[in-house]
Amino acid sequence: MKYSENIKPISYLKSHASEILREISKNKETLIITHNGEAKVVVQDIHVYEQIQESLALLKILAQSSSSVSSGKIKPARTAFKDIKRKIEKRNR
C-alpha cells in the first residue's frame, strides 16, 4: 500500500465518515488526514493498529535483550529457572 495514495483532507473525512470506516475495516488500509494541507492524523483499522503495537512491543523486548547481553546482564537459562523455582517454593511456604 502506498500512503501517498491514501491522503484525504479533513473535509472529505467529515462528509464521508461512514464510507471511510467501511473501507478501512474491509481493506485494512491506512488513511492519512490533512488539515490546511498538512498531514495531521492517521485513521486505520483497529486490528492493524493492534498488530503494529504488538510488533513494537516485541521489538522493544528484543532491543532490551540485546542491551542486556551487551552489558553482561545475563545468566544461563538453567540458573534463571532454578532462581524462579526457588522463589515459587519460598512463596508457597
Backbone as CSV, one residue per row, in Angstrom:
resi,resn,N_x,N_y,N_z,CA_x,CA_y,CA_z,C_x,C_y,C_z
1,MET,0.846,-1.177,0.000,0.000,0.000,0.000,0.891,1.239,0.000
2,LYS,0.523,2.178,-0.811,1.245,3.437,-0.854,0.456,4.471,-0.055
3,TYR,1.100,5.009,0.963,0.416,6.014,1.777,0.066,7.249,0.952
4,SER,0.890,7.556,-0.040,0.635,8.748,-0.852,-0.684,8.664,-1.614
5,GLU,-1.210,7.468,-1.781,-2.483,7.302,-2.473,-3.678,7.351,-1.521
6,ASN,-3.407,7.383,-0.243,-4.473,7.378,0.756,-4.419,8.624,1.631
7,ILE,-4.360,9.763,0.997,-4.342,11.039,1.706,-5.608,11.803,1.337
8,LYS,-6.321,12.232,2.353,-7.571,12.975,2.130,-7.617,14.167,3.079
9,PRO,-8.279,15.252,2.660,-8.448,16.399,3.558,-9.512,16.105,4.612
10,ILE,-9.470,16.847,5.674,-10.420,16.642,6.762,-11.859,16.828,6.290
11,SER,-12.069,17.686,5.317,-13.428,17.885,4.799,-13.979,16.593,4.192
12,TYR,-13.108,15.812,3.557,-13.525,14.524,2.988,-13.918,13.569,4.120
13,LEU,-13.136,13.562,5.174,-13.456,12.719,6.329,-14.810,13.102,6.914
14,LYS,-15.054,14.388,7.045,-16.316,14.859,7.613,-17.520,14.428,6.783
15,SER,-17.391,14.496,5.476,-18.540,14.204,4.618,-18.661,12.735,4.216
16,HIS,-17.619,11.932,4.452,-17.647,10.524,4.045,-17.242,9.577,5.180
17,ALA,-17.505,9.957,6.409,-17.031,9.184,7.563,-17.473,7.714,7.524
18,SER,-18.744,7.462,7.314,-19.231,6.073,7.303,-18.585,5.259,6.195
19,GLU,-18.489,5.844,5.032,-17.868,5.169,3.886,-16.395,4.870,4.176
20,ILE,-15.697,5.820,4.749,-14.277,5.643,5.078,-14.108,4.511,6.076
21,LEU,-14.934,4.492,7.112,-14.844,3.432,8.118,-15.079,2.058,7.512
22,ARG,-16.080,1.955,6.641,-16.344,0.667,5.983,-15.145,0.218,5.156
23,GLU,-14.596,1.127,4.373,-13.464,0.793,3.502,-12.218,0.412,4.294
24,ILE,-11.938,1.169,5.337,-10.756,0.881,6.149,-10.905,-0.465,6.845
25,SER,-12.077,-0.743,7.385,-12.318,-2.031,8.038,-12.236,-3.184,7.047
26,LYS,-12.784,-2.982,5.870,-12.809,-4.025,4.845,-11.422,-4.307,4.273
27,ASN,-10.699,-3.252,3.919,-9.425,-3.406,3.213,-8.193,-3.336,4.099
28,LYS,-8.385,-3.063,5.379,-7.271,-2.957,6.335,-6.247,-1.920,5.886
29,GLU,-6.730,-0.836,5.330,-5.847,0.221,4.843,-5.688,1.318,5.886
30,THR,-4.736,2.175,5.642,-4.488,3.328,6.489,-4.785,4.580,5.675
31,LEU,-5.433,5.540,6.304,-5.784,6.786,5.639,-5.135,7.944,6.393
32,ILE,-4.489,8.815,5.670,-3.867,9.996,6.258,-4.797,11.178,6.014
33,ILE,-5.102,11.896,7.084,-5.994,13.054,7.002,-5.158,14.323,7.131
34,THR,-5.433,15.249,6.219,-4.715,16.521,6.249,-5.618,17.643,6.753
35,HIS,-4.985,18.661,7.287,-5.696,19.871,7.708,-4.853,21.048,7.254
36,ASN,-5.444,21.906,6.466,-4.708,23.033,5.865,-3.482,22.551,5.079
37,GLY,-3.658,21.430,4.388,-2.610,20.911,3.525,-1.488,20.168,4.229
38,GLU,-1.587,20.011,5.524,-0.539,19.345,6.305,-1.088,18.058,6.914
39,ALA,-0.331,16.980,6.810,-0.753,15.707,7.404,-0.895,15.875,8.910
40,LYS,-2.052,15.461,9.446,-2.318,15.654,10.870,-2.605,14.364,11.627
41,VAL,-3.409,13.470,11.029,-3.779,12.242,11.732,-3.792,11.057,10.775
42,VAL,-3.772,9.881,11.387,-3.858,8.635,10.640,-5.090,7.890,11.130
43,VAL,-5.861,7.373,10.195,-7.025,6.561,10.528,-6.726,5.158,10.008
44,GLN,-6.803,4.180,10.911,-6.528,2.811,10.474,-7.402,1.814,11.213
45,ASP,-7.529,0.656,10.626,-8.302,-0.435,11.202,-7.717,-0.799,12.564
46,ILE,-8.575,-1.082,13.528,-8.121,-1.378,14.888,-7.231,-2.617,14.929
47,HIS,-7.516,-3.598,14.095,-6.704,-4.823,14.096,-5.301,-4.545,13.560
48,VAL,-5.205,-3.693,12.568,-3.900,-3.286,12.039,-3.139,-2.530,13.117
49,TYR,-3.822,-1.634,13.799,-3.202,-0.862,14.882,-2.673,-1.802,15.969
50,GLU,-3.489,-2.777,16.375,-3.073,-3.721,17.413,-1.858,-4.535,16.974
51,GLN,-1.840,-4.959,15.712,-0.681,-5.704,15.197,0.580,-4.857,15.244
52,ILE,0.457,-3.610,14.884,1.610,-2.710,14.919,2.095,-2.529,16.355
53,GLN,1.171,-2.349,17.286,1.555,-2.176,18.693,2.235,-3.426,19.241
54,GLU,1.731,-4.606,18.877,2.356,-5.859,19.309,3.750,-6.000,18.722
55,SER,3.898,-5.636,17.461,5.215,-5.692,16.814,6.194,-4.745,17.490
56,LEU,5.731,-3.551,17.810,6.590,-2.589,18.503,6.995,-3.093,19.886
57,ALA,6.066,-3.732,20.578,6.382,-4.281,21.901,7.452,-5.370,21.783
58,LEU,7.317,-6.234,20.783,8.323,-7.281,20.576,9.684,-6.691,20.214
59,LEU,9.675,-5.675,19.383,10.936,-5.018,19.027,11.591,-4.374,20.247
60,LYS,10.783,-3.813,21.126,11.315,-3.208,22.353,11.942,-4.281,23.237
61,ILE,11.273,-5.419,23.362,11.818,-6.528,24.145,13.137,-7.000,23.554
62,LEU,13.189,-7.116,22.226,14.428,-7.535,21.574,15.555,-6.525,21.808
63,ALA,15.230,-5.249,21.728,16.233,-4.212,21.954,16.742,-4.261,23.391
64,GLN,15.834,-4.452,24.340,16.239,-4.544,25.744,17.097,-5.785,25.977
65,SER,16.741,-6.894,25.335,17.516,-8.118,25.460,18.911,-7.937,24.900
66,SER,18.981,-7.311,23.749,20.273,-7.053,23.129,21.136,-6.169,24.027
67,SER,20.524,-5.185,24.630,21.228,-4.283,25.546,21.725,-5.053,26.768
68,SER,20.906,-5.942,27.288,21.304,-6.751,28.444,22.483,-7.652,28.110
69,VAL,22.439,-8.251,26.940,23.546,-9.120,26.513,24.823,-8.299,26.372
70,SER,24.720,-7.134,25.754,25.887,-6.270,25.545,26.513,-5.820,26.861
71,SER,25.673,-5.582,27.867,26.189,-5.099,29.144,26.496,-6.230,30.122
72,GLY,26.333,-7.480,29.680,26.672,-8.626,30.518,25.641,-8.960,31.577
73,LYS,24.458,-8.414,31.476,23.403,-8.679,32.457,22.607,-9.920,32.051
74,ILE,23.290,-11.032,31.988,22.647,-12.291,31.582,23.083,-13.407,32.520
75,LYS,22.308,-14.492,32.500,22.708,-15.704,33.211,22.150,-16.888,32.442
76,PRO,22.750,-18.029,32.610,22.288,-19.215,31.876,20.824,-19.531,32.215
77,ALA,20.108,-20.076,31.258,18.694,-20.405,31.445,18.504,-21.344,32.628
78,ARG,19.383,-22.301,32.770,19.276,-23.262,33.889,19.283,-22.515,35.222
79,THR,20.177,-21.550,35.365,20.257,-20.760,36.597,19.006,-19.924,36.786
80,ALA,18.527,-19.315,35.717,17.323,-18.483,35.798,16.126,-19.316,36.245
81,PHE,15.975,-20.513,35.687,14.852,-21.368,36.063,14.973,-21.848,37.504
82,LYS,16.189,-22.135,37.956,16.393,-22.522,39.364,16.003,-21.374,40.286
83,ASP,16.394,-20.163,39.919,16.039,-18.992,40.732,14.529,-18.814,40.807
84,ILE,13.862,-18.977,39.680,12.396,-18.848,39.643,11.752,-19.925,40.506
85,LYS,12.254,-21.139,40.389,11.701,-22.256,41.162,11.863,-21.993,42.659
86,ARG,13.036,-21.481,43.061,13.264,-21.162,44.470,12.284,-20.097,44.957
87,LYS,12.049,-19.068,44.141,11.124,-18.007,44.538,9.703,-18.545,44.703
88,ILE,9.285,-19.428,43.800,7.949,-20.019,43.883,7.822,-20.857,45.141
89,GLU,8.842,-21.679,45.406,8.818,-22.518,46.600,8.793,-21.675,47.871
90,LYS,9.519,-20.580,47.869,9.564,-19.685,49.024,8.199,-19.060,49.284
91,ARG,7.498,-18.682,48.220,6.160,-18.080,48.374,5.137,-19.090,48.844
92,ASN,5.320,-20.353,48.465,4.350,-21.391,48.817,4.521,-21.901,50.244
93,ARG,5.526,-21.444,50.951,5.751,-21.905,52.334,4.848,-21.230,53.293
